[in-house]
């Protein structure tokens, strides 16, 4: 007679039941993306901090640069199409990476000088090899000082015909076409003449006495700057020839797009002040960074347009669009042919290729690179 029990299952009874009725196996599944990583296997429990991280990544907020602001700058640089948010996000990431690298290197330069705060000379020293950009930046800072001194004199003197007031100047501090802001009319007061910004590594700074400059004298940097400026002015003139009043008004509004205008606090947080560097920036540092970030967007857009033009030419020559046209023989467009497809804007792949080209090292940087150096990684190049 079997022994009576109180109804509880013994361990061997549980084992027999599991063998008789095994549970169904868990099927592996590829879960959705979690903040940049993938998991293959059973669905895991996402930790709370990862939930918060993913919410921050996917939340549609109002970033500093924003899609519309970058689209305006790309429109001025030559991109007339409707750029996708993925393209502008990639550009914003590149610009932020460049700004943080600038601040890091400028902080290292300031530490070598024995100071904790970075100066304008530290930022200009990082781009000293690009003479045209340095000249545009110095001109930008010079006219900024002129506008400031003219505004101060206008407030003290009460304004007047000979006071050299601020009304005689173009107050557009960020002119994307020129890269600088200059006077709209001739200045009447010699005090408001554009002052030349001196740099510590210039040859003239090695001597106590400075040779007076002539008004008709131009150095090599100004000649390079004028050549680049004339080229941009020519492109802008060709684009605005067929515009009506509304289109030109939109073009003028896009030219006033700025990274730092009325965004000083957000720009400091976005750039990494307090994280990358402990230095507290002044207005000149923020203006220089705003000028350089606009230059980065301009270079990326111009190079991406070249990449896309080469890609379109290759497709057109090799017959890459034959599938859409029923594999008919290509011929010259006639009078009654339907209009061609609308031009597509640049995409992330064009921006990526443009960034790769801009990161190509100079000849002097490739000296003795044939010698093996192990796992050596090329440093980031400032564009």
Protein Blocks (a to p, Z undefined) as FASTA:
>chain_A
ZZddehiacfklmmmmmmmmccddddddddddeehiacedddddddfklmmmmmmmmpcc
ddfkommlmmmmmmmnopabdcdfklmmmmmmmmmmmmmmmmmmmmmmmmmnopabdcfk
lmmmmmmmmmmlmmmmmmmmmmmmmmmmmmmmmmmnnpajklopaklpcfbfbafknopa
cdfbdcfbfklpccddddfkbmklmpmbdcdddfkbccfklmmmmmmmmmmmmmmmmmmm
mpcfklmmmmmmmmmpcfkgoplmmmmmmnogojlpmcdcdfklmmmmmmmmmmmmmmmm
mmmmmmmmmmmmmmmmnopmmmmnoopacddddfklccddddddddfklmmmmmmmmmpc
cfklmgoklpcgbjaddddddZZ
